[in-house]
Amino acid sequence: MRFVKFAVFVAVLSFAVKNGDPVTLRYFLGAQWQAPLIFVLLVAFCAGAAFGVLSCVGQLYRQRREIARLKSGAREGAAARGDPAPPPGGGRGLAASDRAAS
């Protein structure tokens, strides 16, 4: 895996070194921006990655709210049936008998 990461790094570095020429980006109303090509590509990549992450945030929060709602519904259902409440932490970790043995 290290070799693959190193190979990708070398490929990107050689691309950056060979494409350092300035490019001009033209906007509306005659505005323009001049920067090295690799910088323009880096900005475009970072903007795309940020847009992708931001587009997933809403779905992530919806899923978290649904999980919390389902957990509280499960607790209420268990309480209505008279089941004992799970220990704090969701029952993770060692049982009392296992802790005594270790």
Secondary structure, 3 states (H helix, E strand, C coil): CHHHHHHHHHHHHHHHHHCCCEEEEECHHHCEEEEEHHHHHHHHHHHHHHHHHHHHHHHHHHHHHHHHHHHHHHHHHHHHHCCCCCCCCCCCCCCHHHHHHC
